[in-house]
Amino acid sequence: MEEQVVLCGANSYEQKYYFNQKFSALPQSIRQELQIMCVLYTEDVGGILTLEYDREGNLEFKVTADDGDYFFDEIGSALKIRQYQLEKRELLEALELYYKVIFLGEKI
């Protein structure tokens, strides 16, 4: 089993969005919501944002920025992630449950 499994991500440097096709069974509305969330984050804060599952199936926000990127807002990054964790809590919990049941084979 891989250490981390990327669900999706956005890159402000290349202005690209990535969605892992292993999760193509997710409803279109959820995929769109993830895309909007990731792209808005990188537009507001900069850098690269990925949503990744750890070995236990917890969904984590991973942020990276180029060393020379003086426009990257580190404080804004933490605030934006916290905002998403509060506003999108139900969605994020459902995505964790989905991963644990479908990919890790856990019983509910």
VEXLUMMI-797163 format. One record per atom (N, C-alpha, C, O): residue number from 1; residue in three letters; x, y, z. Coordinates in steps of 0.02 Angstrom, whole numbers, padded with zeros to 5 digits. Example, Ala and Ser with C-alpha at 12.3 -4.5 7.8 and 13.67 -1.06 7.14 Angstrom:
@seq=1&type=ALA&east=00660&north=-00284&up=00390
@seq=1&type=ALA&east=00615&north=-00225&up=00390
@seq=1&type=ALA&east=00660&north=-00165&up=00390
@seq=1&type=ALA&east=00712&north=-00166&up=00423
@seq=2&type=SER&east=00642&north=-00112&up=00354
@seq=2&type=SER&east=00684&north=-00053&up=00357
@seq=2&type=SER&east=00645&north=00002&up=00394
@seq=2&type=SER&east=00670&north=00057&up=00402
// end
This chain:
@seq=1&type=MET&east=00042&north=-00059&up=00000
@seq=1&type=MET&east=00000&north=00000&up=00000
@seq=1&type=MET&east=00044&north=00062&up=00000
@seq=1&type=MET&east=00095&north=00064&up=00034
@seq=2&type=GLU&east=00025&north=00112&up=-00038
@seq=2&type=GLU&east=00062&north=00174&up=-00042
@seq=2&type=GLU&east=00057&north=00212&up=00024
@seq=2&type=GLU&east=00009&north=00204&up=00061
@seq=3&type=GLU&east=00108&north=00253&up=00038
@seq=3&type=GLU&east=00107&north=00294&up=00098
@seq=3&type=GLU&east=00049&north=00344&up=00095
@seq=3&type=GLU&east=00007&north=00345&up=00141
@seq=4&type=GLN&east=00046&north=00384&up=00043
@seq=4&type=GLN&east=-00005&north=00435&up=00034
@seq=4&type=GLN&east=-00040&north=00423&up=-00033
@seq=4&type=GLN&east=-00008&north=00404&up=-00082
@seq=5&type=VAL&east=-00104&north=00434&up=-00034
@seq=5&type=VAL&east=-00142&north=00430&up=-00096
@seq=5&type=VAL&east=-00173&north=00499&up=-00108
@seq=5&type=VAL&east=-00211&north=00524&up=-00067
@seq=6&type=VAL&east=-00156&north=00529&up=-00165
@seq=6&type=VAL&east=-00181&north=00595&up=-00181
@seq=6&type=VAL&east=-00252&north=00590&up=-00209
@seq=6&type=VAL&east=-00265&north=00552&up=-00256
@seq=7&type=LEU&east=-00297&north=00628&up=-00180
@seq=7&type=LEU&east=-00365&north=00632&up=-00206
@seq=7&type=LEU&east=-00368&north=00684&up=-00261
@seq=7&type=LEU&east=-00393&north=00670&up=-00316
@seq=8&type=CYS&east=-00344&north=00744&up=-00247
@seq=8&type=CYS&east=-00344&north=00798&up=-00296
@seq=8&type=CYS&east=-00295&north=00852&up=-00275
@seq=8&type=CYS&east=-00268&north=00850&up=-00220
@seq=9&type=GLY&east=-00284&north=00899&up=-00319
@seq=9&type=GLY&east=-00239&north=00954&up=-00303
@seq=9&type=GLY&east=-00241&north=01008&up=-00355
@seq=9&type=GLY&east=-00265&north=00999&up=-00411
@seq=10&type=ALA&east=-00214&north=01066&up=-00336
@seq=10&type=ALA&east=-00209&north=01122&up=-00382
@seq=10&type=ALA&east=-00141&north=01154&up=-00373
@seq=10&type=ALA&east=-00112&north=01155&up=-00319
@seq=11&type=ASN&east=-00115&north=01181&up=-00429
@seq=11&type=ASN&east=-00049&north=01209&up=-00431
@seq=11&type=ASN&east=-00054&north=01280&up=-00459
@seq=11&type=ASN&east=-00074&north=01290&up=-00517
@seq=12&type=SER&east=-00037&north=01330&up=-00418
@seq=12&type=SER&east=-00043&north=01399&up=-00441
@seq=12&type=SER&east=00012&north=01418&up=-00490
@seq=12&type=SER&east=00003&north=01465&up=-00529
@seq=13&type=TYR&east=00068&north=01383&up=-00489
@seq=13&type=TYR&east=00124&north=01399&up=-00533
@seq=13&type=TYR&east=00109&north=01378&up=-00605
@seq=13&type=TYR&east=00126&north=01414&up=-00652
@seq=14&type=GLU&east=00078&north=01320&up=-00613
@seq=14&type=GLU&east=00062&north=01295&up=-00680
@seq=14&type=GLU&east=-00011&north=01307&up=-00698
@seq=14&type=GLU&east=-00032&north=01292&up=-00754
@seq=15&type=GLN&east=-00049&north=01334&up=-00651
@seq=15&type=GLN&east=-00121&north=01345&up=-00659
@seq=15&type=GLN&east=-00156&north=01282&up=-00684
@seq=15&type=GLN&east=-00190&north=01282&up=-00735
@seq=16&type=LYS&east=-00145&north=01227&up=-00646
@seq=16&type=LYS&east=-00174&north=01163&up=-00664
@seq=16&type=LYS&east=-00210&north=01132&up=-00604
@seq=16&type=LYS&east=-00192&north=01145&up=-00546
@seq=17&type=TYR&east=-00260&north=01091&up=-00619
@seq=17&type=TYR&east=-00296&north=01053&up=-00569
@seq=17&type=TYR&east=-00288&north=00980&up=-00585
@seq=17&type=TYR&east=-00290&north=00960&up=-00644
@seq=18&type=TYR&east=-00280&north=00938&up=-00534
@seq=18&type=TYR&east=-00271&north=00867&up=-00543
@seq=18&type=TYR&east=-00324&north=00830&up=-00502
@seq=18&type=TYR&east=-00337&north=00848&up=-00444
@seq=19&type=PHE&east=-00356&north=00780&up=-00532
@seq=19&type=PHE&east=-00402&north=00736&up=-00496
@seq=19&type=PHE&east=-00382&north=00664&up=-00510
@seq=19&type=PHE&east=-00377&north=00644&up=-00568
@seq=20&type=ASN&east=-00372&north=00625&up=-00457
@seq=20&type=ASN&east=-00352&north=00556&up=-00464
@seq=20&type=ASN&east=-00410&north=00514&up=-00491
@seq=20&type=ASN&east=-00463&north=00511&up=-00459
@seq=21&type=GLN&east=-00401&north=00483&up=-00548
@seq=21&type=GLN&east=-00454&north=00445&up=-00581
@seq=21&type=GLN&east=-00475&north=00382&up=-00543
@seq=21&type=GLN&east=-00526&north=00352&up=-00559
@seq=22&type=LYS&east=-00436&north=00362&up=-00492
@seq=22&type=LYS&east=-00457&north=00307&up=-00449
@seq=22&type=LYS&east=-00522&north=00324&up=-00413
@seq=22&type=LYS&east=-00558&north=00280&up=-00390
@seq=23&type=PHE&east=-00537&north=00388&up=-00408
@seq=23&type=PHE&east=-00596&north=00412&up=-00373
@seq=23&type=PHE&east=-00651&north=00436&up=-00421
@seq=23&type=PHE&east=-00694&north=00475&up=-00402
@seq=24&type=SER&east=-00649&north=00413&up=-00482
@seq=24&type=SER&east=-00698&north=00435&up=-00532
@seq=24&type=SER&east=-00769&north=00413&up=-00517
@seq=24&type=SER&east=-00816&north=00438&up=-00547
@seq=25&type=ALA&east=-00777&north=00366&up=-00470
@seq=25&type=ALA&east=-00844&north=00344&up=-00451
@seq=25&type=ALA&east=-00880&north=00395&up=-00406
@seq=25&type=ALA&east=-00940&north=00391&up=-00395
@seq=26&type=LEU&east=-00842&north=00444&up=-00381
@seq=26&type=LEU&east=-00874&north=00497&up=-00342
@seq=26&type=LEU&east=-00922&north=00536&up=-00385
@seq=26&type=LEU&east=-00909&north=00546&up=-00445
@seq=27&type=PRO&east=-00978&north=00559&up=-00357
@seq=27&type=PRO&east=-01025&north=00598&up=-00397
@seq=27&type=PRO&east=-00993&north=00661&up=-00426
@seq=27&type=PRO&east=-00948&north=00690&up=-00395
@seq=28&type=GLN&east=-01016&north=00681&up=-00483
@seq=28&type=GLN&east=-00990&north=00740&up=-00518
@seq=28&type=GLN&east=-00993&north=00802&up=-00474
@seq=28&type=GLN&east=-00948&north=00844&up=-00475
@seq=29&type=SER&east=-01047&north=00810&up=-00435
@seq=29&type=SER&east=-01054&north=00869&up=-00393
@seq=29&type=SER&east=-00999&north=00873&up=-00340
@seq=29&type=SER&east=-00974&north=00927&up=-00325
@seq=30&type=ILE&east=-00979&north=00816&up=-00313
@seq=30&type=ILE&east=-00924&north=00815&up=-00264
@seq=30&type=ILE&east=-00858&north=00830&up=-00297
@seq=30&type=ILE&east=-00817&north=00866&up=-00270
@seq=31&type=ARG&east=-00847&north=00802&up=-00357
@seq=31&type=ARG&east=-00785&north=00816&up=-00393
@seq=31&type=ARG&east=-00780&north=00890&up=-00410
@seq=31&type=ARG&east=-00726&north=00919&up=-00406
@seq=32&type=GLN&east=-00836&north=00921&up=-00428
@seq=32&type=GLN&east=-00836&north=00992&up=-00443
@seq=32&type=GLN&east=-00823&north=01034&up=-00381
@seq=32&type=GLN&east=-00786&north=01083&up=-00384
@seq=33&type=GLU&east=-00852&north=01014&up=-00325
@seq=33&type=GLU&east=-00841&north=01050&up=-00263
@seq=33&type=GLU&east=-00767&north=01046&up=-00242
@seq=33&type=GLU&east=-00739&north=01096&up=-00218
@seq=34&type=LEU&east=-00736&north=00988&up=-00251
@seq=34&type=LEU&east=-00665&north=00981&up=-00236
@seq=34&type=LEU&east=-00623&north=01026&up=-00282
@seq=34&type=LEU&east=-00576&north=01058&up=-00259
@seq=35&type=GLN&east=-00641&north=01027&up=-00346
@seq=35&type=GLN&east=-00603&north=01069&up=-00393
@seq=35&type=GLN&east=-00609&north=01143&up=-00374
@seq=35&type=GLN&east=-00559&north=01179&up=-00373
@seq=36&type=ILE&east=-00669&north=01165&up=-00359
@seq=36&type=ILE&east=-00679&north=01235&up=-00340
@seq=36&type=ILE&east=-00639&north=01251&up=-00278
@seq=36&type=ILE&east=-00606&north=01303&up=-00274
@seq=37&type=MET&east=-00641&north=01207&up=-00229
@seq=37&type=MET&east=-00606&north=01218&up=-00166
@seq=37&type=MET&east=-00530&north=01224&up=-00177
@seq=37&type=MET&east=-00499&north=01271&up=-00152
@seq=38&type=CYS&east=-00502&north=01178&up=-00215
@seq=38&type=CYS&east=-00429&north=01178&up=-00227
@seq=38&type=CYS&east=-00407&north=01238&up=-00268
@seq=38&type=CYS&east=-00357&north=01270&up=-00252
@seq=39&type=VAL&east=-00444&north=01253&up=-00321
@seq=39&type=VAL&east=-00425&north=01308&up=-00365
@seq=39&type=VAL&east=-00432&north=01375&up=-00329
@seq=39&type=VAL&east=-00389&north=01418&up=-00336
@seq=40&type=LEU&east=-00486&north=01384&up=-00291
@seq=40&type=LEU&east=-00494&north=01447&up=-00254
@seq=40&type=LEU&east=-00438&north=01455&up=-00202
@seq=40&type=LEU&east=-00414&north=01511&up=-00192
@seq=41&type=TYR&east=-00419&north=01401&up=-00171
@seq=41&type=TYR&east=-00364&north=01404&up=-00123
@seq=41&type=TYR&east=-00301&north=01431&up=-00157
@seq=41&type=TYR&east=-00270&north=01478&up=-00132
@seq=42&type=THR&east=-00281&north=01401&up=-00213
@seq=42&type=THR&east=-00219&north=01422&up=-00245
@seq=42&type=THR&east=-00224&north=01492&up=-00274
@seq=42&type=THR&east=-00174&north=01527&up=-00279
@seq=43&type=GLU&east=-00284&north=01513&up=-00294
@seq=43&type=GLU&east=-00293&north=01581&up=-00319
@seq=43&type=GLU&east=-00285&north=01632&up=-00262
@seq=43&type=GLU&east=-00256&north=01685&up=-00272
@seq=44&type=ASP&east=-00312&north=01615&up=-00204
@seq=44&type=ASP&east=-00309&north=01660&up=-00147
@seq=44&type=ASP&east=-00240&north=01661&up=-00113
@seq=44&type=ASP&east=-00216&north=01715&up=-00094
@seq=45&type=VAL&east=-00210&north=01603&up=-00105
@seq=45&type=VAL&east=-00150&north=01596&up=-00064
@seq=45&type=VAL&east=-00087&north=01584&up=-00105
@seq=45&type=VAL&east=-00033&north=01608&up=-00086
@seq=46&type=GLY&east=-00093&north=01548&up=-00160
@seq=46&type=GLY&east=-00035&north=01530&up=-00201
@seq=46&type=GLY&east=-00011&north=01461&up=-00183
@seq=46&type=GLY&east=-00043&north=01425&up=-00144
@seq=47&type=GLY&east=00045&north=01441&up=-00210
@seq=47&type=GLY&east=00076&north=01376&up=-00195
@seq=47&type=GLY&east=00040&north=01318&up=-00227
@seq=47&type=GLY&east=00005&north=01325&up=-00277
@seq=48&type=ILE&east=00048&north=01260&up=-00197
@seq=48&type=ILE&east=00019&north=01198&up=-00221
@seq=48&type=ILE&east=-00019&north=01166&up=-00163
@seq=48&type=ILE&east=00008&north=01158&up=-00108
@seq=49&type=LEU&east=-00081&north=01148&up=-00175
@seq=49&type=LEU&east=-00122&north=01115&up=-00125
@seq=49&type=LEU&east=-00142&north=01046&up=-00151
@seq=49&type=LEU&east=-00165&north=01039&up=-00208
@seq=50&type=THR&east=-00132&north=00995&up=-00110
@seq=50&type=THR&east=-00157&north=00928&up=-00126
@seq=50&type=THR&east=-00196&north=00903&up=-00066
@seq=50&type=THR&east=-00180&north=00917&up=-00009
@seq=51&type=LEU&east=-00248&north=00864&up=-00081
@seq=51&type=LEU&east=-00285&north=00828&up=-00030
@seq=51&type=LEU&east=-00264&north=00756&up=-00035
@seq=51&type=LEU&east=-00273&north=00725&up=-00087
@seq=52&type=GLU&east=-00236&north=00730&up=00020
@seq=52&type=GLU&east=-00206&north=00663&up=00019
@seq=52&type=GLU&east=-00232&north=00622&up=00077
@seq=52&type=GLU&east=-00244&north=00647&up=00132
@seq=53&type=TYR&east=-00240&north=00557&up=00063
@seq=53&type=TYR&east=-00259&north=00509&up=00115
@seq=53&type=TYR&east=-00195&north=00479&up=00144
@seq=53&type=TYR&east=-00149&north=00460&up=00106
@seq=54&type=ASP&east=-00192&north=00473&up=00210
@seq=54&type=ASP&east=-00136&north=00437&up=00240
@seq=54&type=ASP&east=-00153&north=00363&up=00244
@seq=54&type=ASP&east=-00206&north=00342&up=00220
@seq=55&type=ARG&east=-00110&north=00323&up=00274
@seq=55&type=ARG&east=-00120&north=00251&up=00278
@seq=55&type=ARG&east=-00184&north=00231&up=00313
@seq=55&type=ARG&east=-00214&north=00180&up=00297
@seq=56&type=GLU&east=-00205&north=00271&up=00362
@seq=56&type=GLU&east=-00265&north=00255&up=00401
@seq=56&type=GLU&east=-00329&north=00281&up=00368
@seq=56&type=GLU&east=-00384&north=00267&up=00392
@seq=57&type=GLY&east=-00321&north=00318&up=00313
@seq=57&type=GLY&east=-00380&north=00344&up=00277
@seq=57&type=GLY&east=-00401&north=00413&up=00298
@seq=57&type=GLY&east=-00456&north=00435&up=00280
@seq=58&type=ASN&east=-00358&north=00448&up=00335
@seq=58&type=ASN&east=-00373&north=00517&up=00353
@seq=58&type=ASN&east=-00355&north=00563&up=00295
@seq=58&type=ASN&east=-00302&north=00556&up=00265
@seq=59&type=LEU&east=-00399&north=00610&up=00281
@seq=59&type=LEU&east=-00389&north=00657&up=00226
@seq=59&type=LEU&east=-00351&north=00718&up=00253
@seq=59&type=LEU&east=-00374&north=00750&up=00300
@seq=60&type=GLU&east=-00294&north=00733&up=00222
@seq=60&type=GLU&east=-00251&north=00787&up=00245
@seq=60&type=GLU&east=-00241&north=00839&up=00190
@seq=60&type=GLU&east=-00237&north=00822&up=00131
@seq=61&type=PHE&east=-00236&north=00901&up=00210
@seq=61&type=PHE&east=-00218&north=00956&up=00165
@seq=61&type=PHE&east=-00142&north=00961&up=00166
@seq=61&type=PHE&east=-00112&north=00970&up=00219
@seq=62&type=LYS&east=-00111&north=00955&up=00107
@seq=62&type=LYS&east=-00038&north=00962&up=00101
@seq=62&type=LYS&east=-00024&north=01024&up=00060
@seq=62&type=LYS&east=-00051&north=01032&up=00005
@seq=63&type=VAL&east=00018&north=01068&up=00085
@seq=63&type=VAL&east=00034&north=01130&up=00052
@seq=63&type=VAL&east=00109&north=01135&up=00041
@seq=63&type=VAL&east=00149&north=01121&up=00086
@seq=64&type=THR&east=00128&north=01154&up=-00019
@seq=64&type=THR&east=00198&north=01168&up=-00034
@seq=64&type=THR&east=00202&north=01233&up=-00074
@seq=64&type=THR&east=00155&north=01252&up=-00108
@seq=65&type=ALA&east=00259&north=01265&up=-00067
@seq=65&type=ALA&east=00271&north=01327&up=-00105
@seq=65&type=ALA&east=00344&north=01329&up=-00124
@seq=65&type=ALA&east=00387&north=01304&up=-00087
@seq=66&type=ASP&east=00358&north=01358&up=-00181
@seq=66&type=ASP&east=00427&north=01367&up=-00202
@seq=66&type=ASP&east=00464&north=01411&up=-00152
@seq=66&type=ASP&east=00435&north=01458&up=-00125
@seq=67&type=ASP&east=00527&north=01397&up=-00140
@seq=67&type=ASP&east=00567&north=01436&up=-00092
@seq=67&type=ASP&east=00569&north=01510&up=-00110
@seq=67&type=ASP&east=00567&north=01553&up=-00065
@seq=68&type=GLY&east=00572&north=01526&up=-00174
@seq=68&type=GLY&east=00577&north=01595&up=-00195
@seq=68&type=GLY&east=00510&north=01629&up=-00205
@seq=68&type=GLY&east=00508&north=01685&up=-00232
@seq=69&type=ASP&east=00455&north=01598&up=-00185
@seq=69&type=ASP&east=00389&north=01627&up=-00195
@seq=69&type=ASP&east=00372&north=01673&up=-00137
@seq=69&type=ASP&east=00347&north=01652&up=-00085
@seq=70&type=TYR&east=00386&north=01737&up=-00147
@seq=70&type=TYR&east=00374&north=01786&up=-00094
@seq=70&type=TYR&east=00301&north=01808&up=-00091
@seq=70&type=TYR&east=00281&north=01844&up=-00046
@seq=71&type=PHE&east=00262&north=01786&up=-00140
@seq=71&type=PHE&east=00190&north=01802&up=-00140
@seq=71&type=PHE&east=00149&north=01751&up=-00102
@seq=71&type=PHE&east=00091&north=01763&up=-00087
@seq=72&type=PHE&east=00179&north=01693&up=-00087
@seq=72&type=PHE&east=00143&north=01641&up=-00050
@seq=72&type=PHE&east=00126&north=01666&up=00020
@seq=72&type=PHE&east=00170&north=01691&up=00055
@seq=73&type=ASP&east=00063&north=01660&up=00039
@seq=73&type=ASP&east=00038&north=01685&up=00102
@seq=73&type=ASP&east=00032&north=01628&up=00153
@seq=73&type=ASP&east=-00018&north=01592&up=00154
@seq=74&type=GLU&east=00084&north=01619&up=00194
@seq=74&type=GLU&east=00085&north=01562&up=00241
@seq=74&type=GLU&east=00030&north=01568&up=00293
@seq=74&type=GLU&east=-00002&north=01518&up=00310
@seq=75&type=ILE&east=00019&north=01627&up=00319
@seq=75&type=ILE&east=-00034&north=01637&up=00369
@seq=75&type=ILE&east=-00102&north=01628&up=00336
@seq=75&type=ILE&east=-00146&north=01595&up=00365
@seq=76&type=GLY&east=-00111&north=01656&up=00278
@seq=76&type=GLY&east=-00173&north=01648&up=00241
@seq=76&type=GLY&east=-00187&north=01575&up=00225
@seq=76&type=GLY&east=-00244&north=01554&up=00223
@seq=77&type=SER&east=-00134&north=01537&up=00213
@seq=77&type=SER&east=-00141&north=01467&up=00198
@seq=77&type=SER&east=-00171&north=01429&up=00257
@seq=77&type=SER&east=-00219&north=01392&up=00248
@seq=78&type=ALA&east=-00144&north=01440&up=00316
@seq=78&type=ALA&east=-00170&north=01407&up=00376
@seq=78&type=ALA&east=-00242&north=01427&up=00389
@seq=78&type=ALA&east=-00283&north=01386&up=00407
@seq=79&type=LEU&east=-00257&north=01491&up=00380
@seq=79&type=LEU&east=-00325&north=01515&up=00392
@seq=79&type=LEU&east=-00374&north=01485&up=00341
@seq=79&type=LEU&east=-00430&north=01466&up=00360
@seq=80&type=LYS&east=-00354&north=01481&up=00279
@seq=80&type=LYS&east=-00398&north=01455&up=00226
@seq=80&type=LYS&east=-00411&north=01380&up=00238
@seq=80&type=LYS&east=-00468&north=01358&up=00229
@seq=81&type=ILE&east=-00360&north=01343&up=00257
@seq=81&type=ILE&east=-00369&north=01271&up=00270
@seq=81&type=ILE&east=-00416&north=01262&up=00329
@seq=81&type=ILE&east=-00461&north=01220&up=00327
@seq=82&type=ARG&east=-00407&north=01301&up=00381
@seq=82&type=ARG&east=-00452&north=01296&up=00440
@seq=82&type=ARG&east=-00523&north=01313&up=00420
@seq=82&type=ARG&east=-00571&north=01281&up=00442
@seq=83&type=GLN&east=-00531&north=01364&up=00377
@seq=83&type=GLN&east=-00598&north=01382&up=00353
@seq=83&type=GLN&east=-00630&north=01324&up=00316
@seq=83&type=GLN&east=-00688&north=01308&up=00327
@seq=84&type=TYR&east=-00592&north=01292&up=00272
@seq=84&type=TYR&east=-00619&north=01234&up=00235
@seq=84&type=TYR&east=-00636&north=01177&up=00282
@seq=84&type=TYR&east=-00687&north=01144&up=00273
@seq=85&type=GLN&east=-00593&north=01165&up=00332
@seq=85&type=GLN&east=-00606&north=01110&up=00379
@seq=85&type=GLN&east=-00671&north=01122&up=00417
@seq=85&type=GLN&east=-00706&north=01074&up=00434
@seq=86&type=LEU&east=-00687&north=01184&up=00431
@seq=86&type=LEU&east=-00749&north=01199&up=00466
@seq=86&type=LEU&east=-00809&north=01199&up=00419
@seq=86&type=LEU&east=-00860&north=01166&up=00433
@seq=87&type=GLU&east=-00804&north=01234&up=00363
@seq=87&type=GLU&east=-00860&north=01241&up=00317
@seq=87&type=GLU&east=-00876&north=01177&up=00279
@seq=87&type=GLU&east=-00933&north=01163&up=00263
@seq=88&type=LYS&east=-00825&north=01137&up=00264
@seq=88&type=LYS&east=-00833&north=01077&up=00224
@seq=88&type=LYS&east=-00825&north=01013&up=00266
@seq=88&type=LYS&east=-00809&north=00960&up=00239
@seq=89&type=ARG&east=-00836&north=01019&up=00331
@seq=89&type=ARG&east=-00825&north=00962&up=00376
@seq=89&type=ARG&east=-00864&north=00900&up=00355
@seq=89&type=ARG&east=-00836&north=00845&up=00354
@seq=90&type=GLU&east=-00927&north=00910&up=00339
@seq=90&type=GLU&east=-00969&north=00852&up=00320
@seq=90&type=GLU&east=-00942&north=00818&up=00257
@seq=90&type=GLU&east=-00939&north=00757&up=00254
@seq=91&type=LEU&east=-00923&north=00858&up=00208
@seq=91&type=LEU&east=-00896&north=00831&up=00145
@seq=91&type=LEU&east=-00830&north=00794&up=00159
@seq=91&type=LEU&east=-00821&north=00738&up=00135
@seq=92&type=LEU&east=-00786&north=00824&up=00198
@seq=92&type=LEU&east=-00721&north=00794&up=00212
@seq=92&type=LEU&east=-00728&north=00729&up=00251
@seq=92&type=LEU&east=-00693&north=00680&up=00238
@seq=93&type=GLU&east=-00774&north=00728&up=00299
@seq=93&type=GLU&east=-00786&north=00666&up=00338
@seq=93&type=GLU&east=-00815&north=00612&up=00293
@seq=93&type=GLU&east=-00797&north=00553&up=00299
@seq=94&type=ALA&east=-00860&north=00630&up=00247
@seq=94&type=ALA&east=-00890&north=00582&up=00201
@seq=94&type=ALA&east=-00837&north=00553&up=00154
@seq=94&type=ALA&east=-00838&north=00494&up=00138
@seq=95&type=LEU&east=-00790&north=00595&up=00132
@seq=95&type=LEU&east=-00736&north=00572&up=00089
@seq=95&type=LEU&east=-00690&north=00524&up=00126
@seq=95&type=LEU&east=-00666&north=00475&up=00096
@seq=96&type=GLU&east=-00677&north=00537&up=00189
@seq=96&type=GLU&east=-00637&north=00491&up=00229
@seq=96&type=GLU&east=-00673&north=00424&up=00237
@seq=96&type=GLU&east=-00642&north=00371&up=00229
@seq=97&type=LEU&east=-00737&north=00426&up=00252
@seq=97&type=LEU&east=-00775&north=00364&up=00260
@seq=97&type=LEU&east=-00777&north=00324&up=00195
@seq=97&type=LEU&east=-00769&north=00263&up=00195
@seq=98&type=TYR&east=-00787&north=00359&up=00139
@seq=98&type=TYR&east=-00787&north=00328&up=00073
@seq=98&type=TYR&east=-00721&north=00291&up=00061
@seq=98&type=TYR&east=-00721&north=00233&up=00040
@seq=99&type=TYR&east=-00666&north=00324&up=00075
@seq=99&type=TYR&east=-00600&north=00294&up=00063
@seq=99&type=TYR&east=-00589&north=00233&up=00109
@seq=99&type=TYR&east=-00565&north=00181&up=00086
@seq=100&type=LYS&east=-00608&north=00240&up=00171
@seq=100&type=LYS&east=-00598&north=00185&up=00219
@seq=100&type=LYS&east=-00638&north=00124&up=00200
@seq=100&type=LYS&east=-00615&north=00067&up=00207
@seq=101&type=VAL&east=-00700&north=00134&up=00176
@seq=101&type=VAL&east=-00743&north=00077&up=00159
@seq=101&type=VAL&east=-00723&north=00048&up=00091
@seq=101&type=VAL&east=-00715&north=-00013&up=00085
@seq=102&type=ILE&east=-00716&north=00089&up=00040
@seq=102&type=ILE&east=-00705&north=00066&up=-00029
@seq=102&type=ILE&east=-00633&north=00043&up=-00039
@seq=102&type=ILE&east=-00621&north=-00010&up=-00069
@seq=103&type=PHE&east=-00585&north=00081&up=-00016
@seq=103&type=PHE&east=-00514&north=00066&up=-00031
@seq=103&type=PHE&east=-00479&north=00025&up=00023
@seq=103&type=PHE&east=-00436&north=-00016&up=00009
@seq=104&type=LEU&east=-00497&north=00038&up=00086
@seq=104&type=LEU&east=-00464&north=00002&up=00141
@seq=104&type=LEU&east=-00505&north=-00058&up=00164
@seq=104&type=LEU&east=-00481&north=-00099&up=00203
@seq=105&type=GLY&east=-00567&north=-00064&up=00141
@seq=105&type=GLY&east=-00609&north=-00122&up=00157
@seq=105&type=GLY&east=-00633&north=-00125&up=00229
@seq=105&type=GLY&east=-00649&north=-00179&up=00254
@seq=106&type=GLU&east=-00636&north=-00067&up=00262
@seq=106&type=GLU&east=-00661&north=-00067&up=00330
@seq=106&type=GLU&east=-00737&north=-00075&up=00331
@seq=106&type=GLU&east=-00771&north=-00056&up=00284
@seq=107&type=LYS&east=-00761&north=-00104&up=00385
@seq=107&type=LYS&east=-00833&north=-00113&up=00395
@seq=107&type=LYS&east=-00859&north=-00053&up=00435
@seq=107&type=LYS&east=-00825&north=-00026&up=00478
@seq=108&type=ILE&east=-00919&north=-00033&up=00419
@seq=108&type=ILE&east=-00950&north=00024&up=00455
@seq=108&type=ILE&east=-00978&north=-00001&up=00520
@seq=108&type=ILE&east=-01006&north=00038&up=00559
// end
